[in-house]
């Protein structure tokens, strides 16, 4: 038997008609028929000589606090990659974590159980909150915000279900014992080929672990509590 299709409403037709965008000036497609946002010409070195990433890295090298982690010269990965033209190495790490299955699965892992009439906090909401707190600390201190955010978003990707109780349950089945921080860096996020500094911060965010090698990792260690 065939299925009966619901008639398409006029509202749905109008919405679908907008998905191709609108013709703007200079043959540029815009999102709104009355789009008027505009920016001026870019000042500073010509992009042909200094790409956007390199230009921003040079500015950050001058602006970041002494001891903060620089993006220029970083980007050491288990499998070497060509630098991105637009994004710093730590911005790429942040984006990879944000779109990864390991990060999205945190939505199904509870952090704490609360009274049934209240909302339940998950590892996903916790990671977002940690990222907000950590970047809020890193920015005024002159630290590398992208690295801080990448560590914060990825710090719990190695957790099992049921919070820290799962660590004891899984411990007998993992050689050397199960530690969610180590598991996250070395197993759950390994396919993303993240930078050494990002993995170090994730691996050592727990206070029971050695201290992270970067100040950005230290900030995340404090933000998780």
FIKOLZA-1660 file (N, C-alpha, C; in steps of 0.1 Angstrom, whole numbers, plus 5000, padded with zeros to 4 digits):
% residues 225
   i   px   py   pz ch aa at
   1 5008 4988 5000  A  X  N
   1 5000 5000 5000  A  X CA
   1 5009 5013 5000  A  X  C
   2 5004 5023 4993  A  X  N
   2 5012 5035 4993  A  X CA
   2 5009 5043 5005  A  X  C
   3 5017 5053 5008  A  X  N
   3 5015 5062 5019  A  X CA
   3 5008 5074 5015  A  X  C
   4 5000 5080 5024  A  X  N
   4 4993 5092 5021  A  X CA
   4 5002 5104 5025  A  X  C
   5 5005 5113 5016  A  X  N
   5 5014 5124 5019  A  X CA
   5 5005 5136 5024  A  X  C
   6 5010 5142 5035  A  X  N
   6 5003 5154 5039  A  X CA
   6 5006 5165 5029  A  X  C
   7 4996 5173 5027  A  X  N
   7 4998 5185 5018  A  X CA
   7 5008 5194 5024  A  X  C
   8 5016 5200 5015  A  X  N
   8 5027 5209 5018  A  X CA
   8 5020 5223 5021  A  X  C
   9 5023 5228 5033  A  X  N
   9 5017 5241 5036  A  X CA
   9 5024 5253 5029  A  X  C
  10 5017 5264 5027  A  X  N
  10 5023 5275 5021  A  X CA
  10 5035 5280 5029  A  X  C
  11 5035 5279 5042  A  X  N
  11 5046 5283 5051  A  X CA
  11 5058 5275 5047  A  X  C
  12 5056 5261 5046  A  X  N
  12 5067 5252 5043  A  X CA
  12 5073 5256 5029  A  X  C
  13 5064 5259 5020  A  X  N
  13 5069 5263 5006  A  X CA
  13 5078 5275 5007  A  X  C
  14 5073 5285 5014  A  X  N
  14 5081 5298 5015  A  X CA
  14 5094 5295 5022  A  X  C
  15 5095 5286 5032  A  X  N
  15 5107 5283 5039  A  X CA
  15 5117 5276 5030  A  X  C
  16 5112 5266 5022  A  X  N
  16 5120 5259 5013  A  X CA
  16 5126 5268 5002  A  X  C
  17 5118 5278 4998  A  X  N
  17 5122 5286 4987  A  X CA
  17 5134 5295 4991  A  X  C
  18 5136 5297 5005  A  X  N
  18 5147 5305 5009  A  X CA
  18 5160 5298 5010  A  X  C
  19 5160 5285 5009  A  X  N
  19 5172 5277 5012  A  X CA
  19 5184 5279 5002  A  X  C
  20 5180 5284 4991  A  X  N
  20 5191 5287 4981  A  X CA
  20 5197 5301 4983  A  X  C
  21 5192 5309 4992  A  X  N
  21 5197 5322 4995  A  X CA
  21 5192 5332 4984  A  X  C
  22 5197 5344 4985  A  X  N
  22 5193 5354 4976  A  X CA
  22 5205 5360 4968  A  X  C
  23 5202 5366 4957  A  X  N
  23 5213 5372 4949  A  X CA
  23 5217 5386 4955  A  X  C
  24 5229 5387 4959  A  X  N
  24 5234 5399 4965  A  X CA
  24 5242 5407 4955  A  X  C
  25 5249 5418 4959  A  X  N
  25 5258 5425 4950  A  X CA
  25 5270 5417 4946  A  X  C
  26 5275 5420 4934  A  X  N
  26 5287 5414 4929  A  X CA
  26 5286 5398 4929  A  X  C
  27 5274 5394 4925  A  X  N
  27 5271 5380 4923  A  X CA
  27 5274 5371 4936  A  X  C
  28 5273 5377 4948  A  X  N
  28 5275 5370 4960  A  X CA
  28 5261 5366 4966  A  X  C
  29 5260 5353 4969  A  X  N
  29 5247 5348 4975  A  X CA
  29 5247 5352 4990  A  X  C
  30 5235 5358 4994  A  X  N
  30 5234 5362 5008  A  X CA
  30 5222 5354 5014  A  X  C
  31 5222 5354 5027  A  X  N
  31 5212 5346 5034  A  X CA
  31 5198 5353 5036  A  X  C
  32 5198 5366 5035  A  X  N
  32 5185 5373 5037  A  X CA
  32 5183 5382 5025  A  X  C
  33 5171 5384 5021  A  X  N
  33 5168 5392 5009  A  X CA
  33 5172 5407 5012  A  X  C
  34 5172 5411 5025  A  X  N
  34 5176 5425 5028  A  X CA
  34 5190 5426 5035  A  X  C
  35 5198 5416 5033  A  X  N
  35 5211 5416 5039  A  X CA
  35 5219 5429 5036  A  X  C
  36 5225 5435 5046  A  X  N
  36 5232 5447 5045  A  X CA
  36 5245 5448 5053  A  X  C
  37 5249 5437 5059  A  X  N
  37 5261 5437 5066  A  X CA
  37 5273 5438 5057  A  X  C
  38 5283 5446 5061  A  X  N
  38 5295 5448 5052  A  X CA
  38 5307 5451 5061  A  X  C
  39 5319 5448 5056  A  X  N
  39 5331 5451 5063  A  X CA
  39 5340 5458 5053  A  X  C
  40 5350 5465 5059  A  X  N
  40 5359 5473 5051  A  X CA
  40 5371 5465 5046  A  X  C
  41 5380 5471 5039  A  X  N
  41 5392 5464 5034  A  X CA
  41 5401 5460 5045  A  X  C
  42 5407 5449 5044  A  X  N
  42 5416 5444 5055  A  X CA
  42 5429 5452 5055  A  X  C
  43 5433 5457 5067  A  X  N
  43 5445 5464 5069  A  X CA
  43 5457 5455 5072  A  X  C
  44 5469 5459 5070  A  X  N
  44 5480 5451 5074  A  X CA
  44 5487 5444 5063  A  X  C
  45 5495 5434 5065  A  X  N
  45 5502 5427 5055  A  X CA
  45 5493 5421 5045  A  X  C
  46 5497 5420 5032  A  X  N
  46 5489 5414 5022  A  X CA
  46 5487 5399 5025  A  X  C
  47 5475 5394 5023  A  X  N
  47 5472 5379 5026  A  X CA
  47 5481 5370 5017  A  X  C
  48 5485 5375 5005  A  X  N
  48 5493 5367 4996  A  X CA
  48 5507 5364 5003  A  X  C
  49 5512 5373 5011  A  X  N
  49 5525 5372 5018  A  X CA
  49 5523 5365 5031  A  X  C
  50 5512 5369 5039  A  X  N
  50 5510 5363 5052  A  X CA
  50 5496 5359 5053  A  X  C
  51 5494 5345 5052  A  X  N
  51 5480 5340 5053  A  X CA
  51 5474 5343 5066  A  X  C
  52 5461 5343 5067  A  X  N
  52 5453 5346 5079  A  X CA
  52 5458 5339 5091  A  X  C
  53 5461 5326 5090  A  X  N
  53 5466 5319 5102  A  X CA
  53 5480 5325 5107  A  X  C
  54 5489 5326 5097  A  X  N
  54 5502 5331 5101  A  X CA
  54 5502 5346 5106  A  X  C
  55 5493 5353 5100  A  X  N
  55 5491 5367 5105  A  X CA
  55 5486 5368 5119  A  X  C
  56 5476 5360 5122  A  X  N
  56 5471 5359 5136  A  X CA
  56 5481 5353 5146  A  X  C
  57 5488 5343 5141  A  X  N
  57 5498 5337 5150  A  X CA
  57 5509 5348 5154  A  X  C
  58 5513 5356 5145  A  X  N
  58 5523 5366 5148  A  X CA
  58 5517 5376 5158  A  X  C
  59 5504 5380 5156  A  X  N
  59 5498 5389 5166  A  X CA
  59 5497 5383 5179  A  X  C
  60 5493 5370 5180  A  X  N
  60 5492 5363 5192  A  X CA
  60 5505 5362 5200  A  X  C
  61 5516 5359 5192  A  X  N
  61 5529 5358 5198  A  X CA
  61 5533 5371 5206  A  X  C
  62 5528 5382 5201  A  X  N
  62 5531 5395 5208  A  X CA
  62 5522 5397 5219  A  X  C
  63 5509 5392 5218  A  X  N
  63 5499 5396 5227  A  X CA
  63 5498 5386 5239  A  X  C
  64 5502 5373 5237  A  X  N
  64 5500 5364 5248  A  X CA
  64 5510 5366 5259  A  X  C
  65 5507 5362 5271  A  X  N
  65 5515 5363 5283  A  X CA
  65 5528 5355 5282  A  X  C
  66 5539 5359 5288  A  X  N
  66 5551 5351 5288  A  X CA
  66 5547 5337 5295  A  X  C
  67 5551 5326 5288  A  X  N
  67 5548 5313 5293  A  X CA
  67 5536 5307 5287  A  X  C
  68 5527 5315 5281  A  X  N
  68 5515 5310 5274  A  X CA
  68 5520 5301 5262  A  X  C
  69 5512 5292 5258  A  X  N
  69 5515 5283 5247  A  X CA
  69 5513 5290 5234  A  X  C
  70 5523 5291 5226  A  X  N
  70 5521 5297 5212  A  X CA
  70 5517 5287 5202  A  X  C
  71 5508 5291 5193  A  X  N
  71 5504 5282 5182  A  X CA
  71 5515 5280 5172  A  X  C
  72 5522 5291 5169  A  X  N
  72 5533 5290 5159  A  X CA
  72 5544 5281 5165  A  X  C
  73 5548 5272 5156  A  X  N
  73 5558 5262 5160  A  X CA
  73 5552 5250 5168  A  X  C
  74 5539 5250 5171  A  X  N
  74 5533 5239 5177  A  X CA
  74 5527 5230 5166  A  X  C
  75 5517 5222 5170  A  X  N
  75 5510 5214 5160  A  X CA
  75 5517 5200 5158  A  X  C
  76 5525 5196 5168  A  X  N
  76 5531 5183 5166  A  X CA
  76 5521 5172 5169  A  X  C
  77 5519 5164 5158  A  X  N
  77 5509 5153 5159  A  X CA
  77 5515 5140 5156  A  X  C
  78 5509 5129 5160  A  X  N
  78 5514 5115 5158  A  X CA
  78 5516 5113 5143  A  X  C
  79 5507 5117 5135  A  X  N
  79 5508 5117 5121  A  X CA
  79 5510 5131 5116  A  X  C
  80 5521 5135 5110  A  X  N
  80 5523 5149 5106  A  X CA
  80 5513 5153 5096  A  X  C
  81 5509 5166 5097  A  X  N
  81 5499 5172 5087  A  X CA
  81 5504 5186 5083  A  X  C
  82 5500 5190 5071  A  X  N
  82 5502 5203 5066  A  X CA
  82 5494 5213 5075  A  X  C
  83 5500 5224 5078  A  X  N
  83 5492 5234 5086  A  X CA
  83 5480 5239 5078  A  X  C
  84 5469 5243 5084  A  X  N
  84 5457 5248 5078  A  X CA
  84 5460 5263 5074  A  X  C
  85 5454 5267 5063  A  X  N
  85 5457 5281 5059  A  X CA
  85 5450 5291 5068  A  X  C
  86 5438 5287 5073  A  X  N
  86 5430 5296 5081  A  X CA
  86 5431 5294 5096  A  X  C
  87 5432 5282 5101  A  X  N
  87 5431 5279 5115  A  X CA
  87 5444 5276 5121  A  X  C
  88 5446 5280 5134  A  X  N
  88 5458 5275 5141  A  X CA
  88 5456 5260 5144  A  X  C
  89 5467 5254 5148  A  X  N
  89 5467 5240 5151  A  X CA
  89 5457 5237 5162  A  X  C
  90 5456 5245 5172  A  X  N
  90 5447 5243 5183  A  X CA
  90 5433 5246 5180  A  X  C
  91 5430 5255 5171  A  X  N
  91 5417 5257 5166  A  X CA
  91 5412 5245 5158  A  X  C
  92 5421 5239 5151  A  X  N
  92 5417 5226 5144  A  X CA
  92 5414 5215 5154  A  X  C
  93 5422 5214 5165  A  X  N
  93 5419 5204 5175  A  X CA
  93 5405 5207 5181  A  X  C
  94 5402 5219 5185  A  X  N
  94 5389 5222 5191  A  X CA
  94 5378 5218 5182  A  X  C
  95 5379 5221 5169  A  X  N
  95 5369 5218 5159  A  X CA
  95 5367 5203 5158  A  X  C
  96 5378 5196 5157  A  X  N
  96 5378 5181 5156  A  X CA
  96 5371 5175 5168  A  X  C
  97 5374 5179 5180  A  X  N
  97 5368 5174 5192  A  X CA
  97 5353 5177 5192  A  X  C
  98 5349 5189 5188  A  X  N
  98 5335 5193 5189  A  X CA
  98 5326 5185 5179  A  X  C
  99 5332 5181 5168  A  X  N
  99 5324 5173 5158  A  X CA
  99 5326 5158 5160  A  X  C
 100 5334 5154 5169  A  X  N
 100 5337 5140 5170  A  X CA
 100 5326 5131 5177  A  X  C
 101 5326 5119 5174  A  X  N
 101 5316 5110 5180  A  X CA
 101 5318 5108 5195  A  X  C
 102 5331 5108 5199  A  X  N
 102 5335 5107 5213  A  X CA
 102 5329 5118 5221  A  X  C
 103 5329 5130 5216  A  X  N
 103 5323 5142 5223  A  X CA
 103 5308 5141 5223  A  X  C
 104 5302 5138 5212  A  X  N
 104 5287 5137 5211  A  X CA
 104 5282 5126 5221  A  X  C
 105 5289 5116 5222  A  X  N
 105 5285 5105 5231  A  X CA
 105 5284 5109 5246  A  X  C
 106 5290 5120 5249  A  X  N
 106 5290 5125 5263  A  X CA
 106 5275 5128 5267  A  X  C
 107 5267 5131 5257  A  X  N
 107 5253 5134 5260  A  X CA
 107 5246 5122 5267  A  X  C
 108 5250 5110 5265  A  X  N
 108 5244 5098 5271  A  X CA
 108 5251 5094 5283  A  X  C
 109 5260 5101 5289  A  X  N
 109 5267 5097 5301  A  X CA
 109 5265 5108 5312  A  X  C
 110 5258 5103 5322  A  X  N
 110 5255 5112 5333  A  X CA
 110 5267 5116 5341  A  X  C
 111 5267 5128 5347  A  X  N
 111 5277 5132 5356  A  X CA
 111 5273 5130 5370  A  X  C
 112 5261 5135 5373  A  X  N
 112 5255 5133 5387  A  X CA
 112 5240 5130 5385  A  X  C
 113 5234 5122 5394  A  X  N
 113 5220 5120 5395  A  X CA
 113 5213 5130 5404  A  X  C
 114 5203 5136 5399  A  X  N
 114 5196 5146 5407  A  X CA
 114 5182 5143 5410  A  X  C
 115 5175 5151 5418  A  X  N
 115 5161 5149 5421  A  X CA
 115 5153 5148 5408  A  X  C
 116 5144 5139 5406  A  X  N
 116 5137 5137 5393  A  X CA
 116 5130 5149 5387  A  X  C
 117 5126 5158 5396  A  X  N
 117 5119 5170 5390  A  X CA
 117 5128 5181 5385  A  X  C
 118 5141 5179 5387  A  X  N
 118 5151 5188 5382  A  X CA
 118 5157 5182 5369  A  X  C
 119 5165 5190 5362  A  X  N
 119 5171 5185 5350  A  X CA
 119 5183 5177 5354  A  X  C
 120 5187 5168 5345  A  X  N
 120 5199 5159 5347  A  X CA
 120 5211 5164 5340  A  X  C
 121 5222 5166 5347  A  X  N
 121 5234 5171 5340  A  X CA
 121 5242 5159 5335  A  X  C
 122 5246 5161 5322  A  X  N
 122 5254 5150 5315  A  X CA
 122 5268 5154 5314  A  X  C
 123 5277 5145 5310  A  X  N
 123 5291 5148 5307  A  X CA
 123 5292 5158 5296  A  X  C
 124 5282 5159 5287  A  X  N
 124 5283 5169 5276  A  X CA
 124 5281 5183 5282  A  X  C
 125 5270 5184 5290  A  X  N
 125 5268 5198 5296  A  X CA
 125 5279 5202 5305  A  X  C
 126 5285 5192 5312  A  X  N
 126 5296 5195 5321  A  X CA
 126 5308 5200 5312  A  X  C
 127 5311 5193 5301  A  X  N
 127 5322 5197 5293  A  X CA
 127 5320 5211 5287  A  X  C
 128 5308 5215 5283  A  X  N
 128 5305 5228 5278  A  X CA
 128 5307 5238 5289  A  X  C
 129 5303 5235 5301  A  X  N
 129 5305 5244 5313  A  X CA
 129 5320 5246 5316  A  X  C
 130 5327 5235 5316  A  X  N
 130 5341 5236 5319  A  X CA
 130 5348 5245 5308  A  X  C
 131 5344 5243 5296  A  X  N
 131 5350 5251 5285  A  X CA
 131 5347 5266 5287  A  X  C
 132 5335 5269 5291  A  X  N
 132 5331 5283 5294  A  X CA
 132 5340 5289 5305  A  X  C
 133 5341 5282 5316  A  X  N
 133 5348 5287 5328  A  X CA
 133 5363 5288 5324  A  X  C
 134 5369 5278 5318  A  X  N
 134 5383 5278 5315  A  X CA
 134 5387 5289 5305  A  X  C
 135 5379 5291 5294  A  X  N
 135 5382 5302 5285  A  X CA
 135 5380 5315 5292  A  X  C
 136 5370 5316 5301  A  X  N
 136 5368 5329 5308  A  X CA
 136 5380 5332 5317  A  X  C
 137 5387 5322 5321  A  X  N
 137 5400 5325 5329  A  X CA
 137 5411 5327 5320  A  X  C
 138 5413 5319 5309  A  X  N
 138 5424 5320 5301  A  X CA
 138 5425 5333 5293  A  X  C
 139 5414 5339 5289  A  X  N
 139 5414 5351 5281  A  X CA
 139 5420 5363 5288  A  X  C
 140 5416 5366 5300  A  X  N
 140 5422 5378 5306  A  X CA
 140 5436 5375 5311  A  X  C
 141 5440 5363 5313  A  X  N
 141 5453 5359 5317  A  X CA
 141 5463 5360 5305  A  X  C
 142 5458 5361 5293  A  X  N
 142 5467 5361 5282  A  X CA
 142 5472 5348 5278  A  X  C
 143 5464 5337 5280  A  X  N
 143 5467 5324 5276  A  X CA
 143 5461 5320 5262  A  X  C
 144 5465 5309 5257  A  X  N
 144 5460 5305 5244  A  X CA
 144 5446 5299 5246  A  X  C
 145 5436 5307 5241  A  X  N
 145 5422 5304 5244  A  X CA
 145 5418 5291 5236  A  X  C
 146 5422 5290 5224  A  X  N
 146 5419 5278 5215  A  X CA
 146 5424 5265 5222  A  X  C
 147 5436 5265 5226  A  X  N
 147 5441 5253 5233  A  X CA
 147 5434 5250 5246  A  X  C
 148 5431 5261 5253  A  X  N
 148 5423 5259 5266  A  X CA
 148 5409 5252 5263  A  X  C
 149 5403 5258 5252  A  X  N
 149 5389 5253 5249  A  X CA
 149 5390 5238 5244  A  X  C
 150 5400 5235 5236  A  X  N
 150 5402 5221 5231  A  X CA
 150 5404 5211 5242  A  X  C
 151 5412 5215 5252  A  X  N
 151 5414 5206 5263  A  X CA
 151 5402 5204 5271  A  X  C
 152 5395 5215 5274  A  X  N
 152 5383 5215 5282  A  X CA
 152 5372 5207 5275  A  X  C
 153 5369 5208 5262  A  X  N
 153 5359 5201 5255  A  X CA
 153 5362 5186 5255  A  X  C
 154 5375 5182 5254  A  X  N
 154 5379 5168 5253  A  X CA
 154 5382 5162 5266  A  X  C
 155 5382 5169 5277  A  X  N
 155 5388 5163 5289  A  X CA
 155 5381 5151 5295  A  X  C
 156 5368 5149 5292  A  X  N
 156 5360 5138 5297  A  X CA
 156 5356 5128 5287  A  X  C
 157 5362 5129 5275  A  X  N
 157 5358 5120 5264  A  X CA
 157 5361 5105 5266  A  X  C
 158 5369 5102 5276  A  X  N
 158 5373 5089 5280  A  X CA
 158 5364 5083 5291  A  X  C
 159 5354 5090 5295  A  X  N
 159 5346 5085 5306  A  X CA
 159 5336 5074 5302  A  X  C
 160 5334 5065 5311  A  X  N
 160 5324 5054 5309  A  X CA
 160 5311 5059 5314  A  X  C
 161 5300 5052 5313  A  X  N
 161 5287 5056 5318  A  X CA
 161 5287 5055 5333  A  X  C
 162 5278 5063 5339  A  X  N
 162 5277 5063 5354  A  X CA
 162 5287 5070 5362  A  X  C
 163 5294 5079 5355  A  X  N
 163 5304 5088 5363  A  X CA
 163 5316 5080 5367  A  X  C
 164 5322 5084 5378  A  X  N
 164 5335 5078 5382  A  X CA
 164 5333 5064 5388  A  X  C
 165 5321 5060 5391  A  X  N
 165 5319 5046 5395  A  X CA
 165 5322 5036 5384  A  X  C
 166 5321 5040 5372  A  X  N
 166 5325 5031 5361  A  X CA
 166 5340 5028 5360  A  X  C
 167 5348 5037 5366  A  X  N
 167 5362 5035 5365  A  X CA
 167 5366 5023 5374  A  X  C
 168 5360 5021 5385  A  X  N
 168 5362 5009 5393  A  X CA
 168 5357 4997 5386  A  X  C
 169 5345 4998 5380  A  X  N
 169 5339 4987 5373  A  X CA
 169 5348 4982 5361  A  X  C
 170 5354 4991 5354  A  X  N
 170 5362 4988 5342  A  X CA
 170 5376 4985 5346  A  X  C
 171 5381 4989 5357  A  X  N
 171 5395 4988 5361  A  X CA
 171 5401 4974 5359  A  X  C
 172 5394 4963 5363  A  X  N
 172 5399 4950 5362  A  X CA
 172 5401 4945 5347  A  X  C
 173 5395 4952 5338  A  X  N
 173 5395 4947 5324  A  X CA
 173 5405 4955 5315  A  X  C
 174 5412 4965 5321  A  X  N
 174 5421 4973 5313  A  X CA
 174 5435 4971 5319  A  X  C
 175 5445 4967 5311  A  X  N
 175 5459 4965 5315  A  X CA
 175 5464 4978 5321  A  X  C
 176 5469 4978 5334  A  X  N
 176 5473 4990 5341  A  X CA
 176 5463 4997 5347  A  X  C
 177 5450 4993 5346  A  X  N
 177 5439 5000 5353  A  X CA
 177 5432 5010 5343  A  X  C
 178 5420 5013 5346  A  X  N
 178 5412 5022 5338  A  X CA
 178 5412 5036 5344  A  X  C
 179 5417 5046 5337  A  X  N
 179 5417 5060 5341  A  X CA
 179 5411 5068 5329  A  X  C
 180 5400 5074 5332  A  X  N
 180 5392 5081 5321  A  X CA
 180 5401 5091 5314  A  X  C
 181 5409 5098 5321  A  X  N
 181 5417 5109 5315  A  X CA
 181 5427 5103 5305  A  X  C
 182 5434 5092 5308  A  X  N
 182 5443 5085 5299  A  X CA
 182 5436 5079 5288  A  X  C
 183 5425 5072 5291  A  X  N
 183 5417 5065 5281  A  X CA
 183 5412 5076 5270  A  X  C
 184 5408 5087 5275  A  X  N
 184 5403 5097 5266  A  X CA
 184 5414 5102 5256  A  X  C
 185 5426 5105 5261  A  X  N
 185 5436 5110 5252  A  X CA
 185 5442 5099 5243  A  X  C
 186 5444 5087 5249  A  X  N
 186 5451 5076 5242  A  X CA
 186 5442 5067 5234  A  X  C
 187 5429 5067 5236  A  X  N
 187 5420 5057 5229  A  X CA
 187 5409 5065 5223  A  X  C
 188 5400 5071 5231  A  X  N
 188 5388 5077 5225  A  X CA
 188 5391 5088 5215  A  X  C
 189 5401 5096 5217  A  X  N
 189 5403 5107 5208  A  X CA
 189 5415 5104 5199  A  X  C
 190 5421 5093 5200  A  X  N
 190 5433 5090 5192  A  X CA
 190 5431 5091 5177  A  X  C
 191 5419 5087 5172  A  X  N
 191 5417 5089 5157  A  X CA
 191 5417 5103 5152  A  X  C
 192 5416 5113 5161  A  X  N
 192 5415 5127 5157  A  X CA
 192 5429 5133 5154  A  X  C
 193 5440 5125 5158  A  X  N
 193 5454 5130 5155  A  X CA
 193 5456 5144 5161  A  X  C
 194 5453 5146 5174  A  X  N
 194 5454 5159 5180  A  X CA
 194 5468 5162 5183  A  X  C
 195 5471 5175 5186  A  X  N
 195 5484 5180 5190  A  X CA
 195 5488 5174 5203  A  X  C
 196 5501 5174 5205  A  X  N
 196 5507 5169 5218  A  X CA
 196 5502 5177 5230  A  X  C
 197 5502 5190 5228  A  X  N
 197 5498 5199 5239  A  X CA
 197 5483 5196 5243  A  X  C
 198 5475 5194 5233  A  X  N
 198 5460 5191 5236  A  X CA
 198 5459 5178 5243  A  X  C
 199 5465 5168 5238  A  X  N
 199 5465 5154 5244  A  X CA
 199 5470 5154 5259  A  X  C
 200 5481 5162 5261  A  X  N
 200 5487 5163 5274  A  X CA
 200 5477 5169 5284  A  X  C
 201 5471 5179 5280  A  X  N
 201 5461 5186 5289  A  X CA
 201 5449 5177 5292  A  X  C
 202 5445 5169 5282  A  X  N
 202 5434 5159 5285  A  X CA
 202 5438 5148 5293  A  X  C
 203 5450 5143 5290  A  X  N
 203 5455 5131 5298  A  X CA
 203 5458 5135 5313  A  X  C
 204 5461 5147 5315  A  X  N
 204 5466 5151 5329  A  X CA
 204 5457 5161 5336  A  X  C
 205 5444 5161 5332  A  X  N
 205 5435 5171 5338  A  X CA
 205 5431 5167 5352  A  X  C
 206 5431 5154 5355  A  X  N
 206 5427 5149 5368  A  X CA
 206 5438 5152 5378  A  X  C
 207 5434 5156 5390  A  X  N
 207 5444 5160 5400  A  X CA
 207 5452 5148 5405  A  X  C
 208 5448 5136 5402  A  X  N
 208 5456 5124 5406  A  X CA
 208 5467 5121 5396  A  X  C
 209 5467 5128 5385  A  X  N
 209 5477 5126 5374  A  X CA
 209 5488 5136 5376  A  X  C
 210 5499 5135 5368  A  X  N
 210 5510 5145 5368  A  X CA
 210 5504 5158 5363  A  X  C
 211 5511 5169 5367  A  X  N
 211 5506 5182 5362  A  X CA
 211 5507 5183 5347  A  X  C
 212 5497 5190 5341  A  X  N
 212 5499 5193 5326  A  X CA
 212 5511 5201 5323  A  X  C
 213 5516 5200 5311  A  X  N
 213 5528 5207 5307  A  X CA
 213 5526 5221 5303  A  X  C
 214 5513 5225 5302  A  X  N
 214 5510 5239 5297  A  X CA
 214 5502 5246 5308  A  X  C
 215 5503 5259 5308  A  X  N
 215 5494 5267 5318  A  X CA
 215 5479 5265 5314  A  X  C
 216 5477 5264 5301  A  X  N
 216 5463 5262 5296  A  X CA
 216 5457 5249 5302  A  X  C
 217 5465 5238 5303  A  X  N
 217 5461 5226 5309  A  X CA
 217 5458 5227 5324  A  X  C
 218 5467 5236 5330  A  X  N
 218 5465 5238 5344  A  X CA
 218 5451 5245 5347  A  X  C
 219 5448 5255 5338  A  X  N
 219 5435 5262 5340  A  X CA
 219 5424 5252 5339  A  X  C
 220 5424 5243 5329  A  X  N
 220 5413 5233 5328  A  X CA
 220 5413 5224 5340  A  X  C
 221 5424 5221 5346  A  X  N
 221 5424 5213 5358  A  X CA
 221 5416 5219 5369  A  X  C
 222 5417 5232 5370  A  X  N
 222 5410 5240 5380  A  X CA
 222 5395 5242 5376  A  X  C
 223 5392 5243 5363  A  X  N
 223 5379 5245 5359  A  X CA
 223 5370 5233 5360  A  X  C
 224 5375 5221 5361  A  X  N
 224 5367 5209 5361  A  X CA
 224 5360 5207 5375  A  X  C
 225 5365 5214 5385  A  X  N
 225 5359 5212 5398  A  X CA
 225 5346 5219 5400  A  X  C
% end
